[in-house]
Amino acid sequence: MSKATITLPSEILDELKRLLHAGSKTEAVMRAVESEIRRRKVERICSMAGSMEFVRSADDLRHGDDRLG
């Protein structure tokens, strides 16, 4: 884990702790950062909707695992 020193307005940090029901400032910031990362990943995945082509049917994917013999 890395240490970083950041300067945030107390009001924003207090509100973040309250909204996230975080026990510490570190927990509040970690949860907020993790949430933003997750949100951006979901946004990226959603932007790819309809852009992928599947060559196998859903039924084949479900039941046609060649590794099972």
Number of C-alpha atoms within 10 A of each C-alpha: 3 3 5 5 5 5 6 8 7 9 9 10 17 14 12 18 20 12 10 13 11 16 10 12 13 12 15 21 16 13 16 15 12 11 12 12 12 12 12 11 12 11 11 11 10 10 10 9 8 7 7 7 6 7 7 9 9 10 8 10 11 8 9 13 9 8 5 6 5
